[in-house]
Amino acid sequence: MFDGYFIGLALVLVVIAGGRSCLVVTQNKTIKVLETFGKYSGLRHPGLSFKLPTPIQRVAHIVPMNVMEIKTMLDLKTSDNLFINYPITVQYQVSDPVAASYELENPREQILSYISNLVRSEVGRKTFLELYVLRNEIQEVVQETLGEQVHAFGFKIIAVLVNEPIPSDEVQRSYNSVTASERQKEAAKNIAEARRIELVAEAQAQKESKKLQGEGIAEQREAIARGFKEATEMTAKALGISNEMAVLMILQLNKFDTLRDAANGHGTVLITDGSTGSQMQEIAQILAASTAANALIQKNS
């Protein structure tokens, strides 16, 4: 009697355990992969579902369907031989739960290896400065190429985020020194350019000044010549002599004025060529002849 009781109890427990193993409760943002006798046989999505009792059928894998993230810091060398730390963030997601469960043993490590190889290849062809300018280009290349590589393994790349490269302390000091030197050179160029502009402006001003000064002198000489001509014509007309004789007379009078002004100084000795007396005698004779001729003309008239 007791043997039958225990056997019945055992059967009940087996049935309960077997019935419980037929229930599959799948959490949100996950998918469960089923195997029947070790072979893939189906998927179970979030919620309550059923399967054959264990060990006939079992849940072999639980695949997360949320967006996952890999953050890494890569030690890289640029094309201008600078060693830097390059922070990379990759967001990825399962696109095929079956492939993601069976194709790669350690998907995260494999994706990280792909990232390292791709970024190392891209960075090795660019200078340190280009890494700052071309970050978007690097992101696009890595995302496109990495997406193609992991697609066959049941994953897709959501985004690739490339931050600014971080140079080593030695590189940073060297770079700052070069930058400071370049700025000093640029400042020197600016100072030289400012001085050049200043000199050009001064030269232009001097040119304009000389031009105006020359125009003033020319106008002054023109006025003197005009006045001398008028004085000559008036003298010739008043004395009845030729213009040439009037010019000679005016020049001699100017000479006498100059000698008189020079003789006003104390202790001044003047030396002349002696031609002044004969020229004045000639002028006096001409004036006397002109006066006599005018008087005769008036008498006859």
C-alpha positions as CSV (number, residue, x, y, z in Angstrom):
1,M,0.0,0.0,0.0
2,F,2.8,2.4,0.9
3,D,4.7,1.5,-2.2
4,G,1.8,2.4,-4.3
5,Y,1.4,5.7,-2.4
6,F,5.0,6.7,-3.0
7,I,4.8,5.7,-6.6
8,G,1.7,7.8,-7.1
9,L,3.3,10.8,-5.3
10,A,6.4,10.5,-7.5
11,L,4.2,10.5,-10.6
12,V,2.4,13.6,-9.5
13,L,5.6,15.4,-8.8
14,V,7.0,14.4,-12.2
15,V,3.8,15.6,-13.9
16,I,4.0,18.9,-12.0
17,A,7.7,19.4,-12.7
18,G,7.2,18.5,-16.4
19,G,4.2,20.8,-16.7
20,R,6.2,23.6,-15.1
21,S,9.0,23.1,-17.5
22,C,6.6,23.5,-20.4
23,L,6.0,27.1,-19.3
24,V,8.3,29.8,-20.8
25,V,8.1,33.3,-19.3
26,T,10.2,35.8,-21.4
27,Q,11.0,39.2,-20.1
28,N,10.6,42.4,-22.0
29,K,13.5,43.4,-24.4
30,T,14.7,39.7,-24.5
31,I,14.2,36.7,-26.8
32,K,14.7,33.1,-25.7
33,V,16.2,30.6,-28.1
34,L,14.9,27.0,-27.8
35,E,16.7,23.8,-28.7
36,T,15.2,20.3,-29.1
37,F,17.7,17.6,-28.3
38,G,20.5,20.1,-28.8
39,K,19.2,21.5,-32.1
40,Y,17.8,25.0,-32.7
41,S,14.0,24.7,-32.8
42,G,12.5,28.1,-32.3
43,L,12.2,31.5,-30.5
44,R,10.1,32.7,-27.7
45,H,9.2,36.4,-27.5
46,P,8.3,38.5,-24.4
47,G,5.4,37.2,-22.5
48,L,4.1,33.7,-21.6
49,S,4.6,30.8,-24.0
50,F,5.0,27.0,-24.0
51,K,7.5,24.4,-25.0
52,L,8.0,20.7,-24.7
53,P,9.1,19.5,-21.3
54,T,12.7,19.4,-20.3
55,P,14.9,17.6,-21.3
56,I,13.2,17.2,-24.6
57,Q,13.3,20.9,-25.3
58,R,15.1,23.6,-23.4
59,V,15.9,27.3,-23.4
60,A,19.5,27.4,-24.8
61,H,20.1,31.2,-25.0
62,I,18.5,34.4,-23.7
63,V,19.3,37.2,-26.2
64,P,19.1,40.8,-25.0
65,M,17.3,43.1,-27.6
66,N,18.1,46.4,-26.0
67,V,20.8,48.8,-27.4
68,M,24.2,47.8,-25.9
69,E,27.3,50.0,-25.7
70,I,31.0,49.4,-25.9
71,K,33.3,52.1,-24.6
72,T,37.0,51.8,-25.2
73,M,40.2,53.9,-25.2
74,L,42.6,53.0,-28.0
75,D,46.3,53.7,-28.0
76,L,47.1,54.8,-31.6
77,K,49.8,56.4,-33.7
78,T,49.1,59.1,-36.2
79,S,50.7,59.6,-39.6
80,D,52.9,62.3,-38.2
81,N,54.3,59.9,-35.6
82,L,52.4,61.1,-32.5
83,F,51.0,58.7,-29.9
84,I,47.5,59.4,-28.7
85,N,44.7,58.0,-26.8
86,Y,41.5,57.8,-28.8
87,P,38.1,57.4,-27.0
88,I,35.5,55.4,-29.0
89,T,31.9,54.6,-28.1
90,V,29.9,52.1,-30.2
91,Q,26.2,51.4,-29.7
92,Y,25.0,48.2,-31.2
93,Q,21.9,45.9,-31.1
94,V,20.9,42.3,-32.0
95,S,19.2,42.1,-35.4
96,D,19.1,38.3,-35.7
97,P,18.8,36.5,-32.4
98,V,19.6,33.1,-33.9
99,A,22.8,34.3,-35.6
100,A,23.8,36.3,-32.6
101,S,23.5,33.1,-30.4
102,Y,25.5,30.7,-32.6
103,E,27.9,32.6,-34.9
104,L,30.2,34.3,-32.3
105,E,31.3,32.8,-29.0
106,N,32.0,36.2,-27.5
107,P,30.3,38.9,-29.6
108,R,31.4,41.9,-27.5
109,E,35.1,41.0,-27.7
110,Q,34.8,40.4,-31.4
111,I,33.1,43.7,-32.1
112,L,35.8,45.4,-30.0
113,S,38.5,43.8,-32.1
114,Y,36.8,45.0,-35.3
115,I,36.6,48.5,-33.9
116,S,40.3,48.6,-32.9
117,N,41.4,47.4,-36.4
118,L,39.2,49.8,-38.2
119,V,40.0,52.9,-36.2
120,R,43.7,52.1,-36.2
121,S,43.7,51.9,-39.9
122,E,41.9,55.2,-40.3
123,V,43.9,57.1,-37.8
124,G,47.2,55.8,-39.2
125,R,46.5,57.7,-42.4
126,K,45.8,61.0,-40.8
127,T,47.7,63.7,-38.9
128,F,47.0,64.7,-35.4
129,L,45.3,67.9,-36.5
130,E,43.2,66.1,-39.1
131,L,41.7,63.9,-36.3
132,Y,40.2,67.0,-34.8
133,V,38.7,68.2,-38.1
134,L,37.7,64.9,-39.6
135,R,36.0,63.2,-36.6
136,N,32.6,63.0,-38.5
137,E,34.3,61.4,-41.4
138,I,36.0,58.7,-39.2
139,Q,32.6,58.0,-37.5
140,E,30.9,57.5,-40.8
141,V,33.6,55.2,-42.1
142,V,33.8,53.1,-38.9
143,Q,30.0,52.8,-38.7
144,E,29.5,51.8,-42.3
145,T,32.4,49.3,-42.4
146,L,31.7,47.8,-38.9
147,G,28.0,47.5,-39.7
148,E,28.9,45.4,-42.8
149,Q,31.2,43.2,-40.8
150,V,28.9,42.4,-37.9
151,H,25.7,42.0,-39.9
152,A,26.5,38.4,-40.8
153,F,26.8,37.6,-37.1
154,G,23.3,39.0,-36.3
155,F,24.2,42.5,-35.1
156,K,23.7,46.0,-36.4
157,I,25.5,49.2,-35.5
158,I,23.3,52.0,-34.1
159,A,25.9,54.7,-33.7
160,V,29.7,55.3,-33.5
161,L,30.8,58.2,-31.3
162,V,34.4,59.4,-31.7
163,N,35.7,61.9,-29.2
164,E,38.6,64.3,-29.4
165,P,42.0,62.5,-29.4
166,I,44.0,62.9,-26.2
167,P,47.7,63.4,-26.8
168,S,50.3,62.2,-24.3
169,D,51.8,64.7,-21.9
170,E,55.0,64.8,-23.9
171,V,53.2,65.3,-27.2
172,Q,51.0,68.0,-25.6
173,R,54.0,69.9,-24.3
174,S,55.7,69.7,-27.7
175,Y,52.5,70.6,-29.6
176,N,52.0,73.6,-27.3
177,S,55.5,74.7,-27.9
178,V,55.1,74.5,-31.6
179,T,51.8,76.3,-31.5
180,A,53.4,79.1,-29.4
181,S,56.2,79.4,-31.9
182,E,53.8,79.6,-34.8
183,R,51.8,82.3,-33.0
184,Q,55.0,84.3,-32.3
185,K,55.9,84.0,-36.0
186,E,52.4,85.1,-37.0
187,A,52.6,88.0,-34.6
188,A,56.0,89.1,-36.0
189,K,54.5,88.9,-39.5
190,N,51.6,91.1,-38.4
191,I,53.9,93.6,-36.8
192,A,56.1,93.7,-40.0
193,E,53.0,94.1,-42.1
194,A,51.7,96.9,-39.9
195,R,55.1,98.6,-40.2
196,R,55.1,98.2,-44.0
197,I,51.7,99.8,-44.2
198,E,52.9,102.6,-42.0
199,L,56.0,103.2,-44.2
200,V,53.9,103.1,-47.3
201,A,51.5,105.6,-45.8
202,E,54.4,107.8,-44.8
203,A,56.0,107.6,-48.3
204,Q,52.6,108.3,-49.9
205,A,52.2,111.3,-47.6
206,Q,55.7,112.6,-48.4
207,K,55.0,112.1,-52.1
208,E,51.8,114.1,-51.9
209,S,53.6,116.7,-49.8
210,K,56.4,117.0,-52.3
211,K,53.9,117.2,-55.1
212,L,52.0,120.0,-53.4
213,Q,55.2,121.7,-52.5
214,G,56.3,121.5,-56.1
215,E,53.0,122.8,-57.3
216,G,53.3,125.7,-54.8
217,I,56.9,126.5,-56.0
218,A,55.8,126.4,-59.7
219,E,52.9,128.7,-59.0
220,Q,55.2,131.0,-57.0
221,R,57.7,131.1,-59.9
222,E,54.8,131.7,-62.4
223,A,53.6,134.6,-60.3
224,I,57.1,136.0,-60.1
225,A,57.6,135.6,-63.9
226,R,54.2,137.2,-64.5
227,G,55.1,140.2,-62.3
228,F,58.5,140.6,-63.8
229,K,57.0,140.6,-67.3
230,E,54.5,143.3,-66.3
231,A,57.2,145.3,-64.6
232,T,59.4,145.0,-67.7
233,E,56.6,146.1,-70.0
234,M,55.6,149.0,-67.8
235,T,59.2,150.2,-67.5
236,A,59.8,149.9,-71.2
237,K,56.7,151.9,-72.0
238,A,57.3,154.5,-69.4
239,L,60.9,155.2,-70.4
240,G,60.4,154.5,-74.1
241,I,63.0,151.9,-74.2
242,S,63.1,148.3,-75.5
243,N,62.0,145.4,-73.4
244,E,65.6,144.1,-73.4
245,M,66.9,147.3,-72.0
246,A,64.1,147.4,-69.4
247,V,65.1,143.9,-68.3
248,L,68.7,144.9,-67.9
249,M,67.7,148.0,-66.0
250,I,65.5,146.0,-63.6
251,L,68.1,143.4,-63.0
252,Q,70.7,146.1,-62.1
253,L,68.3,147.8,-59.8
254,N,67.6,144.4,-58.1
255,K,71.4,143.9,-57.8
256,F,71.8,147.3,-56.1
257,D,69.0,146.5,-53.7
258,T,70.8,143.2,-52.8
259,L,74.1,144.9,-52.3
260,R,72.5,147.6,-50.1
261,D,70.8,145.0,-47.9
262,A,74.0,143.0,-47.6
263,A,76.0,146.1,-46.7
264,N,73.8,146.9,-43.7
265,G,75.6,144.2,-41.7
266,H,78.5,145.2,-39.5
267,G,82.0,144.2,-40.7
268,T,80.7,143.2,-44.1
269,V,83.0,143.4,-47.1
270,L,81.5,143.1,-50.6
271,I,83.5,142.3,-53.7
272,T,81.9,142.9,-57.1
273,D,83.2,142.2,-60.6
274,G,83.3,145.9,-61.6
275,S,80.9,145.6,-64.4
276,T,78.1,147.4,-62.7
277,G,79.4,150.9,-63.3
278,S,79.8,150.4,-67.1
279,Q,76.4,148.8,-67.4
280,M,74.8,151.7,-65.5
281,Q,76.6,154.3,-67.6
282,E,75.2,152.5,-70.7
283,I,71.7,152.6,-69.2
284,A,72.1,156.3,-68.3
285,Q,73.2,157.1,-71.9
286,I,70.2,155.2,-73.3
287,L,67.8,156.9,-70.9
288,A,69.3,160.3,-71.8
289,A,69.0,159.6,-75.5
290,S,65.4,158.4,-75.0
291,T,64.6,161.5,-73.1
292,A,66.1,163.8,-75.7
293,A,64.2,162.0,-78.4
294,N,60.9,162.3,-76.6
295,A,61.5,166.0,-76.0
296,L,62.3,166.6,-79.7
297,I,59.1,164.7,-80.7
298,Q,57.0,166.8,-78.4
299,K,58.6,170.1,-79.6
300,N,58.0,169.3,-83.3
301,S,54.4,168.3,-82.6
